[in-house]
Amino acid sequence: MGDLFLPEVARIASMRDETPDTRTFALRLRDDRRHDSFSFRPGQFLELSVFGFGEAPFCFASSPTRPDSIETTVRRTGQLTNALHTLAVGDEVGLRGPCGNGFDVEAARGKDLLFVGGGIGLPPLRGLIWNVLDERDRFGRIQILYGARTPTDLVYKDELRTWAARGDLELLVTVDRGESGWTGNVGMVPTLFDKTELRPATTLAYVCGPPIMIKFVVQDLLMRGFAEESVISTLERMMQCGVGKCNHCAIGHCYICRDGPVFNFKQIRELVE
Ligand SMILES: Cc1cc2nc3c(=O)[nH]c(=O)nc-3n(C[C@H](O)[C@H](O)[C@H](O)COP(=O)(O)OP(=O)(O)OC[C@H]3O[C@@H](n4cnc5c(N)ncnc54)[C@H](O)[C@@H]3O)c2cc1C
C-alpha cells in the first residue's frame, strides 16, 4: 500500500461514456512498478484530485482480479466532476488510496449472492461482481438486479449484455420509464423481486444506489426474510480526508471513510440509532 496521505500521479489511460453525464476512467499510475503492485478490495475508494479543482472520493469500479486496470465511473455533479469530464486520455490526475474497508470477499465464499443496484450505484458492485465471476466456482447462485430511470441511464450496457448471455448467473434489468425500442421491464427495482426466487437463508445481498432506492429495497429484503447482517451496502457520506482524521464523515466514534464505507444493515441501524 502506498502513502494514503500523498497523492500519486496517474494518467488517464482510456475513457468510456456510459450515459450522457457518466463516464468510466481507466487510470494508470505514472510509476509502472507502483501500478503493478497497486492492490485494492472491491468497495474501497480512491481520492481523486483534478489539479486546480480539488479532490473527491470515488469507488473503484474495477476488480482486483484484473490488476491491470484501475477504473472508476464518475457522474458529473459539480465543480470537480465537471473538470474531470473535460480531461483527455493522457492527462494526469492525483490518486490517493485505496481508502476504506471494502467488501469482505472471503466471507462471501460458498454463499449465494444477490446484487441490487440502482443507477450510478452499480459501479461499486461492478468491481465485486467481476471479482466473484473471475472466481465463479467459489460462490453459489448469483443474481444481479439493476434499475435506472431510463434505458439511457443504464451504465455498463455492454457488460449487461455479457452478463445476460452467461449461463451461470441471473440478470434482471428494469427502468422507471421506457423509451422507444425498450422491450424490457418497466418499474422500480423492488418490482424485480417478484420476478425471481429469493433464498434469504443462504444469500448475502449487496445493495447500492440512491438513498431512496436503498430504503425501499432493504425494507423489502428484510420483510422477505433476510437478516440485517446479510444485507450489505456502502454509505456515501460527505467526506474529505478519506483516512479518519478530519472528522467530516464521523458518526459518533465511527469514521465512515476509514471504518466504512461498507457496512451491513445491523451496523447501519446501530450507527443511526
Ligand atoms: C465513499 C464514496 C464513494 C463515491 N463514489 C462515487 C463514484 O464511484 N462515482 C461518482 O460519480 N460519485 C461517487 N461519490 C460521490 C462523489 O464523491 C461526489 O459526486 C463528488 O465529490 C462531487 O464533487 P463535485 O465537486 O463535482 O461536486 P460538488 O460541487 O462538491 O457537489 C455537487 C452536488 O453533489 C452533492 N454531493 C457531493 N458529494 C456528495 C456525496 N458524497 N453524497 C451525496 N451528495 C454529494 C453536493 O451536495 C452538491 O449538491 C462517492 C462518494 C463517496 C463518499
The ligand as a Tripos MOL2 file, in Angstrom:
@<TRIPOS>MOLECULE
LIG
   53    58     1     0     0
SMALL
NO_CHARGES

@<TRIPOS>ATOM
      1 C1        -17.0730    6.7180   -0.4870 C.3       1 LIG1
      2 C2        -17.6320    7.4630   -1.6670 C.ar      1 LIG1
      3 C3        -17.5940    6.9120   -2.9280 C.ar      1 LIG1
      4 C4        -18.1070    7.5870   -4.0270 C.ar      1 LIG1
      5 N1        -18.0470    7.0060   -5.2440 N.ar      1 LIG1
      6 C5        -18.5110    7.6640   -6.3180 C.ar      1 LIG1
      7 C6        -18.4150    7.0690   -7.6080 C.ar      1 LIG1
      8 O1        -17.9180    5.9550   -7.7900 O.2       1 LIG1
      9 N2        -18.8980    7.7840   -8.6600 N.ar      1 LIG1
     10 C7        -19.4450    9.0400   -8.5260 C.ar      1 LIG1
     11 O2        -19.8500    9.6340   -9.5290 O.2       1 LIG1
     12 N3        -19.5390    9.6250   -7.3070 N.ar      1 LIG1
     13 C8        -19.0870    8.9760   -6.2170 C.ar      1 LIG1
     14 N4        -19.1550    9.5760   -4.9850 N.ar      1 LIG1
     15 C9        -19.6960   10.9550   -4.8860 C.3       1 LIG1
     16 C10       -18.6090   11.9660   -5.3010 C.3       1 LIG1
     17 O3        -17.5800   11.9730   -4.3370 O.3       1 LIG1
     18 C11       -19.2250   13.3480   -5.4310 C.3       1 LIG1
     19 O4        -20.1210   13.3290   -6.5150 O.3       1 LIG1
     20 C12       -18.1620   14.3970   -5.7200 C.3       1 LIG1
     21 O5        -17.4640   14.6900   -4.5220 O.3       1 LIG1
     22 C13       -18.7930   15.6440   -6.2330 C.3       1 LIG1
     23 O6        -17.7800   16.6270   -6.3740 O.3       1 LIG1
     24 P1        -18.0470   17.9230   -7.2530 P.3       1 LIG1
     25 O7        -17.0220   18.9500   -6.8880 O.co2     1 LIG1
     26 O8        -18.1340   17.5740   -8.7000 O.co2     1 LIG1
     27 O9        -19.4710   18.3550   -6.8040 O.3       1 LIG1
     28 P2        -19.8530   19.4180   -5.6620 P.3       1 LIG1
     29 O10       -19.8780   20.7500   -6.3140 O.co2     1 LIG1
     30 O11       -18.9990   19.2360   -4.4500 O.co2     1 LIG1
     31 O12       -21.2990   18.8720   -5.3170 O.3       1 LIG1
     32 C14       -22.3170   18.7810   -6.2950 C.3       1 LIG1
     33 C15       -23.5660   18.2350   -5.6350 C.3       1 LIG1
     34 O13       -23.3390   16.8740   -5.1930 O.3       1 LIG1
     35 C16       -23.5790   16.7730   -3.7850 C.3       1 LIG1
     36 N5        -22.5980   15.8090   -3.2370 N.ar      1 LIG1
     37 C17       -21.2480   15.9320   -3.2320 C.ar      1 LIG1
     38 N6        -20.6930   14.8680   -2.6160 N.ar      1 LIG1
     39 C18       -21.7060   14.0740   -2.2180 C.ar      1 LIG1
     40 C19       -21.7930   12.8610   -1.5040 C.ar      1 LIG1
     41 N7        -20.7170   12.2050   -1.0490 N.pl3     1 LIG1
     42 N8        -23.0180   12.3460   -1.2640 N.ar      1 LIG1
     43 C20       -24.1210   12.9670   -1.6890 C.ar      1 LIG1
     44 N9        -24.1070   14.1240   -2.3620 N.ar      1 LIG1
     45 C21       -22.9270   14.6760   -2.6170 C.ar      1 LIG1
     46 C22       -23.3950   18.1890   -3.2570 C.3       1 LIG1
     47 O14       -24.1510   18.3930   -2.0770 O.3       1 LIG1
     48 C23       -23.9550   19.0200   -4.3910 C.3       1 LIG1
     49 O15       -25.3520   19.0690   -4.3470 O.3       1 LIG1
     50 C24       -18.6700    8.9010   -3.8670 C.ar      1 LIG1
     51 C25       -18.7100    9.4730   -2.5950 C.ar      1 LIG1
     52 C26       -18.2010    8.7750   -1.5040 C.ar      1 LIG1
     53 C27       -18.2460    9.4050   -0.1410 C.3       1 LIG1
@<TRIPOS>BOND
     1     1     2 1
     2     2     3 ar
     3     2    52 ar
     4     3     4 ar
     5     4     5 ar
     6     4    50 ar
     7     5     6 ar
     8     6     7 ar
     9     6    13 1
    10     7     8 2
    11     7     9 ar
    12     9    10 ar
    13    10    11 2
    14    10    12 ar
    15    12    13 ar
    16    13    14 ar
    17    14    15 1
    18    14    50 ar
    19    15    16 1
    20    16    17 1
    21    16    18 1
    22    18    19 1
    23    18    20 1
    24    20    21 1
    25    20    22 1
    26    22    23 1
    27    23    24 1
    28    24    25 2
    29    24    26 1
    30    24    27 1
    31    27    28 1
    32    28    29 2
    33    28    30 1
    34    28    31 1
    35    31    32 1
    36    32    33 1
    37    33    34 1
    38    33    48 1
    39    34    35 1
    40    35    36 1
    41    35    46 1
    42    36    37 ar
    43    36    45 ar
    44    37    38 ar
    45    38    39 ar
    46    39    40 ar
    47    39    45 ar
    48    40    41 1
    49    40    42 ar
    50    42    43 ar
    51    43    44 ar
    52    44    45 ar
    53    46    47 1
    54    46    48 1
    55    48    49 1
    56    50    51 ar
    57    51    52 ar
    58    52    53 1
@<TRIPOS>SUBSTRUCTURE
     1 LIG1         1 GROUP 0 **** ****
